[in-house]
Each structure stands twice: as structure tokens, then as C-alpha cells.
Amino acid sequence: MLKLKIVSPERIEFEGDVERVLVPGSMGQFEILTNHAPIISSLDKGKVVYTLPSGERVPLEIIGGFVEVQKNVVSVCVELREE
């Protein structure tokens, strides 16, 4: 299980437990699973998709940002697409 926190300049978009997180890394899309190696990566325009313990997949459109993974804690700072 991962602890995920997604923040934008306006607010906390999500905070809670997830099974996995798919992010649009600058060098290509990659997936973060339990016990992932520590990493910091910039994010490009695309979708962050996280899977809840119930199996529900939740997409979030972003313009860019960055992700940090350390000890099963995933911190994502994003800029959201304007509606």
C-alpha cells in the first residue's frame, strides 16, 4: 500500500492510501508500486492515474509538475489544466 498526496497551487487534490500510481514522467510514463525505489522526477502534460484499494482508477489531467517517492510515500505537486 502507498500513501499518496497530490497538491496543486490551489489545494490538496487527494490524500490517502492507493495501490499504484501512474505518472507522465518527462522521460516517459511510469508506474509506482509498493516498495518502489526512491525517486524524484519531473512530470509532463498528461494524466496522473491512481488506483484506490477498491480497484477504482482515478484520472487527473495535469499540465506538469514533479513526483517524489520515498518509503512508500508518494508526493505529487502538479499544475492542473484550466477548465
N, CA, C and O atoms as CSV, one atom per row, in Angstrom:
chain,resi,resn,atom,element,x,y,z
A,1,MET,N,N,0.844,-1.183,0.000
A,1,MET,CA,C,0.000,0.000,0.000
A,1,MET,C,C,0.890,1.247,0.000
A,1,MET,O,O,1.917,1.289,0.677
A,2,LEU,N,N,0.483,2.252,-0.764
A,2,LEU,CA,C,1.198,3.516,-0.841
A,2,LEU,C,C,0.376,4.623,-0.192
A,2,LEU,O,O,-0.855,4.585,-0.212
A,3,LYS,N,N,1.054,5.599,0.378
A,3,LYS,CA,C,0.411,6.830,0.840
A,3,LYS,C,C,0.637,7.861,-0.256
A,3,LYS,O,O,1.780,8.158,-0.604
A,4,LEU,N,N,-0.447,8.408,-0.801
A,4,LEU,CA,C,-0.358,9.370,-1.898
A,4,LEU,C,C,-0.890,10.722,-1.459
A,4,LEU,O,O,-1.941,10.821,-0.826
A,5,LYS,N,N,-0.136,11.770,-1.810
A,5,LYS,CA,C,-0.608,13.132,-1.588
A,5,LYS,C,C,-0.364,13.904,-2.883
A,5,LYS,O,O,0.767,14.013,-3.355
A,6,ILE,N,N,-1.448,14.435,-3.445
A,6,ILE,CA,C,-1.371,15.240,-4.662
A,6,ILE,C,C,-1.779,16.663,-4.300
A,6,ILE,O,O,-2.881,16.894,-3.801
A,7,VAL,N,N,-0.883,17.614,-4.554
A,7,VAL,CA,C,-1.178,19.013,-4.254
A,7,VAL,C,C,-1.018,19.861,-5.510
A,7,VAL,O,O,-0.164,19.600,-6.357
A,8,SER,N,N,-1.860,20.879,-5.604
A,8,SER,CA,C,-1.757,21.882,-6.659
A,8,SER,C,C,-1.598,23.227,-5.951
A,8,SER,O,O,-1.749,23.296,-4.731
A,9,PRO,N,N,-1.298,24.290,-6.686
A,9,PRO,CA,C,-1.179,25.599,-6.026
A,9,PRO,C,C,-2.447,26.027,-5.289
A,9,PRO,O,O,-2.382,26.816,-4.346
A,10,GLU,N,N,-3.607,25.505,-5.717
A,10,GLU,CA,C,-4.875,25.918,-5.124
A,10,GLU,C,C,-5.258,25.124,-3.874
A,10,GLU,O,O,-5.833,25.677,-2.936
A,11,ARG,N,N,-4.935,23.813,-3.864
A,11,ARG,CA,C,-5.436,22.973,-2.769
A,11,ARG,C,C,-4.795,21.585,-2.786
A,11,ARG,O,O,-4.015,21.256,-3.680
A,12,ILE,N,N,-5.136,20.789,-1.791
A,12,ILE,CA,C,-4.779,19.379,-1.788
A,12,ILE,C,C,-5.823,18.669,-2.646
A,12,ILE,O,O,-7.011,18.696,-2.326
A,13,GLU,N,N,-5.390,18.039,-3.723
A,13,GLU,CA,C,-6.309,17.376,-4.653
A,13,GLU,C,C,-6.706,15.993,-4.150
A,13,GLU,O,O,-7.845,15.566,-4.340
A,14,PHE,N,N,-5.760,15.283,-3.502
A,14,PHE,CA,C,-6.047,13.952,-2.974
A,14,PHE,C,C,-5.017,13.622,-1.906
A,14,PHE,O,O,-3.848,13.992,-2.011
A,15,GLU,N,N,-5.477,12.914,-0.869
A,15,GLU,CA,C,-4.568,12.413,0.161
A,15,GLU,C,C,-5.161,11.123,0.699
A,15,GLU,O,O,-6.282,11.118,1.208
A,16,GLY,N,N,-4.414,10.026,0.589
A,16,GLY,CA,C,-4.930,8.754,1.082
A,16,GLY,C,C,-4.110,7.572,0.596
A,16,GLY,O,O,-3.052,7.733,-0.012
A,17,ASP,N,N,-4.628,6.372,0.880
A,17,ASP,CA,C,-3.969,5.130,0.501
A,17,ASP,C,C,-4.350,4.738,-0.926
A,17,ASP,O,O,-5.505,4.862,-1.332
A,18,VAL,N,N,-3.358,4.263,-1.676
A,18,VAL,CA,C,-3.595,3.781,-3.044
A,18,VAL,C,C,-2.775,2.513,-3.278
A,18,VAL,O,O,-1.820,2.227,-2.557
A,19,GLU,N,N,-3.174,1.766,-4.302
A,19,GLU,CA,C,-2.457,0.540,-4.683
A,19,GLU,C,C,-1.287,0.845,-5.607
A,19,GLU,O,O,-0.225,0.231,-5.507
A,20,ARG,N,N,-1.497,1.818,-6.524
A,20,ARG,CA,C,-0.479,2.162,-7.520
A,20,ARG,C,C,-0.754,3.541,-8.080
A,20,ARG,O,O,-1.867,4.056,-7.974
A,21,VAL,N,N,0.280,4.145,-8.686
A,21,VAL,CA,C,0.152,5.475,-9.285
A,21,VAL,C,C,0.874,5.453,-10.628
A,21,VAL,O,O,2.023,5.019,-10.714
A,22,LEU,N,N,0.205,5.918,-11.665
A,22,LEU,CA,C,0.785,6.027,-12.998
A,22,LEU,C,C,0.981,7.510,-13.284
A,22,LEU,O,O,0.038,8.293,-13.169
A,23,VAL,N,N,2.213,7.911,-13.661
A,23,VAL,CA,C,2.511,9.324,-13.871
A,23,VAL,C,C,3.171,9.549,-15.230
A,23,VAL,O,O,3.863,8.668,-15.741
A,24,PRO,N,N,2.952,10.751,-15.824
A,24,PRO,CA,C,3.573,11.075,-17.109
A,24,PRO,C,C,4.948,11.709,-16.901
A,24,PRO,O,O,5.085,12.930,-16.970
A,25,GLY,N,N,5.957,10.889,-16.649
A,25,GLY,CA,C,7.311,11.398,-16.432
A,25,GLY,C,C,7.868,12.069,-17.675
A,25,GLY,O,O,7.422,11.788,-18.787
A,26,SER,N,N,8.836,12.952,-17.495
A,26,SER,CA,C,9.446,13.667,-18.618
A,26,SER,C,C,10.153,12.724,-19.589
A,26,SER,O,O,10.275,13.035,-20.774
A,27,MET,N,N,10.620,11.570,-19.095
A,27,MET,CA,C,11.302,10.587,-19.940
A,27,MET,C,C,10.343,9.461,-20.346
A,27,MET,O,O,10.770,8.446,-20.896
A,28,GLY,N,N,9.060,9.642,-20.075
A,28,GLY,CA,C,8.062,8.631,-20.408
A,28,GLY,C,C,7.222,8.268,-19.198
A,28,GLY,O,O,7.604,8.514,-18.054
A,29,GLN,N,N,6.082,7.683,-19.474
A,29,GLN,CA,C,5.146,7.301,-18.414
A,29,GLN,C,C,5.744,6.171,-17.573
A,29,GLN,O,O,6.375,5.260,-18.108
A,30,PHE,N,N,5.540,6.238,-16.250
A,30,PHE,CA,C,5.975,5.126,-15.402
A,30,PHE,C,C,5.011,4.924,-14.250
A,30,PHE,O,O,4.256,5.821,-13.876
A,31,GLU,N,N,5.058,3.705,-13.692
A,31,GLU,CA,C,4.140,3.310,-12.635
A,31,GLU,C,C,4.891,3.143,-11.327
A,31,GLU,O,O,6.007,2.625,-11.297
A,32,ILE,N,N,4.265,3.590,-10.249
A,32,ILE,CA,C,4.843,3.480,-8.909
A,32,ILE,C,C,4.022,2.450,-8.141
A,32,ILE,O,O,2.806,2.579,-8.001
A,33,LEU,N,N,4.710,1.429,-7.650
A,33,LEU,CA,C,4.080,0.367,-6.874
A,33,LEU,C,C,4.687,0.349,-5.468
A,33,LEU,O,O,5.657,1.060,-5.208
A,34,THR,N,N,4.134,-0.446,-4.575
A,34,THR,CA,C,4.660,-0.594,-3.221
A,34,THR,C,C,6.136,-0.985,-3.285
A,34,THR,O,O,6.542,-1.796,-4.118
A,35,ASN,N,N,6.929,-0.393,-2.391
A,35,ASN,CA,C,8.374,-0.627,-2.280
A,35,ASN,C,C,9.161,-0.147,-3.494
A,35,ASN,O,O,10.225,-0.688,-3.797
A,36,HIS,N,N,8.646,0.863,-4.189
A,36,HIS,CA,C,9.362,1.478,-5.314
A,36,HIS,C,C,10.643,2.126,-4.787
A,36,HIS,O,O,10.672,2.632,-3.665
A,37,ALA,N,N,11.684,2.107,-5.591
A,37,ALA,CA,C,12.943,2.768,-5.225
A,37,ALA,C,C,12.703,4.275,-5.076
A,37,ALA,O,O,11.844,4.833,-5.759
A,38,PRO,N,N,13.456,4.935,-4.191
A,38,PRO,CA,C,13.325,6.392,-4.061
A,38,PRO,C,C,13.617,7.079,-5.394
A,38,PRO,O,O,14.549,6.706,-6.108
A,39,ILE,N,N,12.812,8.078,-5.716
A,39,ILE,CA,C,12.983,8.784,-6.992
A,39,ILE,C,C,12.378,10.177,-6.878
A,39,ILE,O,O,11.430,10.405,-6.127
A,40,ILE,N,N,12.949,11.097,-7.641
A,40,ILE,CA,C,12.349,12.412,-7.872
A,40,ILE,C,C,12.348,12.592,-9.380
A,40,ILE,O,O,13.377,12.400,-10.028
A,41,SER,N,N,11.200,12.961,-9.949
A,41,SER,CA,C,11.094,13.114,-11.396
A,41,SER,C,C,10.176,14.281,-11.737
A,41,SER,O,O,9.198,14.545,-11.038
A,42,SER,N,N,10.505,14.969,-12.818
A,42,SER,CA,C,9.588,15.991,-13.325
A,42,SER,C,C,8.487,15.295,-14.120
A,42,SER,O,O,8.674,14.195,-14.639
A,43,LEU,N,N,7.346,15.954,-14.203
A,43,LEU,CA,C,6.186,15.401,-14.914
A,43,LEU,C,C,5.809,16.317,-16.066
A,43,LEU,O,O,5.884,17.540,-15.951
A,44,ASP,N,N,5.408,15.720,-17.169
A,44,ASP,CA,C,4.950,16.455,-18.337
A,44,ASP,C,C,3.426,16.470,-18.374
A,44,ASP,O,O,2.761,15.884,-17.520
A,45,LYS,N,N,2.895,17.148,-19.375
A,45,LYS,CA,C,1.448,17.184,-19.578
A,45,LYS,C,C,0.933,15.761,-19.796
A,45,LYS,O,O,1.530,14.978,-20.534
A,46,GLY,N,N,-0.177,15.443,-19.147
A,46,GLY,CA,C,-0.772,14.124,-19.296
A,46,GLY,C,C,-1.709,13.819,-18.149
A,46,GLY,O,O,-2.306,14.718,-17.557
A,47,LYS,N,N,-1.831,12.521,-17.837
A,47,LYS,CA,C,-2.733,12.092,-16.771
A,47,LYS,C,C,-1.961,11.393,-15.662
A,47,LYS,O,O,-1.120,10.530,-15.914
A,48,VAL,N,N,-2.266,11.785,-14.430
A,48,VAL,CA,C,-1.863,11.008,-13.264
A,48,VAL,C,C,-3.056,10.102,-12.978
A,48,VAL,O,O,-4.179,10.581,-12.820
A,49,VAL,N,N,-2.816,8.799,-12.911
A,49,VAL,CA,C,-3.905,7.848,-12.650
A,49,VAL,C,C,-3.528,7.042,-11.418
A,49,VAL,O,O,-2.507,6.355,-11.404
A,50,TYR,N,N,-4.361,7.128,-10.379
A,50,TYR,CA,C,-4.091,6.348,-9.174
A,50,TYR,C,C,-5.216,5.348,-8.948
A,50,TYR,O,O,-6.381,5.611,-9.247
A,51,THR,N,N,-4.833,4.194,-8.411
A,51,THR,CA,C,-5.777,3.103,-8.182
A,51,THR,C,C,-6.052,2.983,-6.691
A,51,THR,O,O,-5.142,2.744,-5.897
A,52,LEU,N,N,-7.314,3.149,-6.319
A,52,LEU,CA,C,-7.730,3.055,-4.919
A,52,LEU,C,C,-7.752,1.595,-4.478
A,52,LEU,O,O,-7.788,0.700,-5.323
A,53,PRO,N,N,-7.729,1.336,-3.161
A,53,PRO,CA,C,-7.793,-0.046,-2.674
A,53,PRO,C,C,-9.014,-0.811,-3.183
A,53,PRO,O,O,-8.983,-2.039,-3.260
A,54,SER,N,N,-10.083,-0.103,-3.528
A,54,SER,CA,C,-11.291,-0.746,-4.061
A,54,SER,C,C,-11.114,-1.204,-5.506
A,54,SER,O,O,-11.954,-1.931,-6.036
A,55,GLY,N,N,-10.022,-0.780,-6.143
A,55,GLY,CA,C,-9.778,-1.111,-7.543
A,55,GLY,C,C,-10.177,-0.001,-8.495
A,55,GLY,O,O,-9.876,-0.068,-9.686
A,56,GLU,N,N,-10.857,1.028,-7.981
A,56,GLU,CA,C,-11.265,2.156,-8.817
A,56,GLU,C,C,-10.037,2.943,-9.273
A,56,GLU,O,O,-9.166,3.276,-8.470
A,57,ARG,N,N,-9.981,3.236,-10.583
A,57,ARG,CA,C,-8.889,4.033,-11.145
A,57,ARG,C,C,-9.365,5.472,-11.301
A,57,ARG,O,O,-10.408,5.721,-11.906
A,58,VAL,N,N,-8.600,6.424,-10.755
A,58,VAL,CA,C,-8.995,7.831,-10.775
A,58,VAL,C,C,-7.980,8.626,-11.597
A,58,VAL,O,O,-6.810,8.703,-11.222
A,59,PRO,N,N,-8.421,9.229,-12.734
A,59,PRO,CA,C,-7.510,10.031,-13.555
A,59,PRO,C,C,-7.537,11.510,-13.153
A,59,PRO,O,O,-8.559,12.027,-12.702
A,60,LEU,N,N,-6.390,12.177,-13.327
A,60,LEU,CA,C,-6.290,13.607,-13.047
A,60,LEU,C,C,-5.431,14.227,-14.148
A,60,LEU,O,O,-4.244,13.920,-14.259
A,61,GLU,N,N,-6.035,15.105,-14.966
A,61,GLU,CA,C,-5.300,15.775,-16.055
A,61,GLU,C,C,-4.372,16.836,-15.468
A,61,GLU,O,O,-4.798,17.661,-14.659
A,62,ILE,N,N,-3.092,16.812,-15.882
A,62,ILE,CA,C,-2.147,17.816,-15.396
A,62,ILE,C,C,-1.427,18.473,-16.576
A,62,ILE,O,O,-1.377,17.930,-17.680
A,63,ILE,N,N,-0.875,19.653,-16.309
A,63,ILE,CA,C,-0.043,20.355,-17.289
A,63,ILE,C,C,1.416,19.985,-17.056
A,63,ILE,O,O,2.204,19.905,-17.999
A,64,GLY,N,N,1.768,19.762,-15.799
A,64,GLY,CA,C,3.140,19.418,-15.439
A,64,GLY,C,C,3.282,19.379,-13.937
A,64,GLY,O,O,2.316,19.580,-13.202
A,65,GLY,N,N,4.507,19.115,-13.481
A,65,GLY,CA,C,4.766,19.079,-12.049
A,65,GLY,C,C,5.955,18.199,-11.734
A,65,GLY,O,O,6.852,18.034,-12.560
A,66,PHE,N,N,5.959,17.632,-10.531
A,66,PHE,CA,C,7.003,16.685,-10.168
A,66,PHE,C,C,6.473,15.682,-9.164
A,66,PHE,O,O,5.451,15.909,-8.517
A,67,VAL,N,N,7.187,14.560,-9.041
A,67,VAL,CA,C,6.809,13.496,-8.124
A,67,VAL,C,C,8.040,13.096,-7.315
A,67,VAL,O,O,9.159,13.081,-7.827
A,68,GLU,N,N,7.812,12.777,-6.052
A,68,GLU,CA,C,8.864,12.243,-5.190
A,68,GLU,C,C,8.331,10.979,-4.528
A,68,GLU,O,O,7.210,10.964,-4.018
A,69,VAL,N,N,9.134,9.922,-4.537
A,69,VAL,CA,C,8.767,8.659,-3.908
A,69,VAL,C,C,9.834,8.324,-2.879
A,69,VAL,O,O,11.027,8.337,-3.181
A,70,GLN,N,N,9.397,8.023,-1.662
A,70,GLN,CA,C,10.328,7.647,-0.607
A,70,GLN,C,C,9.587,6.828,0.444
A,70,GLN,O,O,8.617,7.304,1.034
A,71,LYS,N,N,10.037,5.606,0.679
A,71,LYS,CA,C,9.478,4.724,1.711
A,71,LYS,C,C,7.962,4.588,1.614
A,71,LYS,O,O,7.254,4.774,2.604
A,72,ASN,N,N,7.465,4.266,0.428
A,72,ASN,CA,C,6.034,4.057,0.169
A,72,ASN,C,C,5.170,5.300,0.372
A,72,ASN,O,O,3.956,5.203,0.553
A,73,VAL,N,N,5.814,6.477,0.340
A,73,VAL,CA,C,5.084,7.746,0.369
A,73,VAL,C,C,5.333,8.439,-0.969
A,73,VAL,O,O,6.476,8.695,-1.347
A,74,VAL,N,N,4.244,8.737,-1.678
A,74,VAL,CA,C,4.329,9.375,-2.992
A,74,VAL,C,C,3.773,10.793,-2.861
A,74,VAL,O,O,2.602,10.985,-2.533
A,75,SER,N,N,4.626,11.779,-3.119
A,75,SER,CA,C,4.215,13.184,-3.073
A,75,SER,C,C,4.236,13.726,-4.494
A,75,SER,O,O,5.260,13.667,-5.175
A,76,VAL,N,N,3.095,14.257,-4.938
A,76,VAL,CA,C,2.975,14.775,-6.297
A,76,VAL,C,C,2.529,16.218,-6.216
A,76,VAL,O,O,1.499,16.531,-5.619
A,77,CYS,N,N,3.320,17.102,-6.827
A,77,CYS,CA,C,2.976,18.523,-6.902
A,77,CYS,C,C,2.673,18.808,-8.364
A,77,CYS,O,O,3.533,18.612,-9.223
A,78,VAL,N,N,1.468,19.265,-8.657
A,78,VAL,CA,C,1.031,19.398,-10.052
A,78,VAL,C,C,0.434,20.762,-10.339
A,78,VAL,O,O,-0.037,21.472,-9.451
A,79,GLU,N,N,0.474,21.094,-11.620
A,79,GLU,CA,C,-0.274,22.234,-12.147
A,79,GLU,C,C,-1.397,21.626,-12.977
A,79,GLU,O,O,-1.151,20.845,-13.896
A,80,LEU,N,N,-2.621,21.989,-12.645
A,80,LEU,CA,C,-3.786,21.400,-13.312
A,80,LEU,C,C,-4.148,22.158,-14.567
A,80,LEU,O,O,-3.892,23.356,-14.687
A,81,ARG,N,N,-4.750,21.439,-15.502
A,81,ARG,CA,C,-5.270,22.055,-16.715
A,81,ARG,C,C,-6.418,22.971,-16.341
A,81,ARG,O,O,-7.287,22.595,-15.554
A,82,GLU,N,N,-6.425,24.170,-16.902
A,82,GLU,CA,C,-7.515,25.104,-16.603
A,82,GLU,C,C,-8.787,24.631,-17.292
A,82,GLU,O,O,-8.774,24.225,-18.454
A,83,GLU,N,N,-9.887,24.694,-16.543
A,83,GLU,CA,C,-11.186,24.246,-17.074
A,83,GLU,C,C,-11.808,25.329,-17.912
A,83,GLU,O,O,-12.902,25.145,-18.446
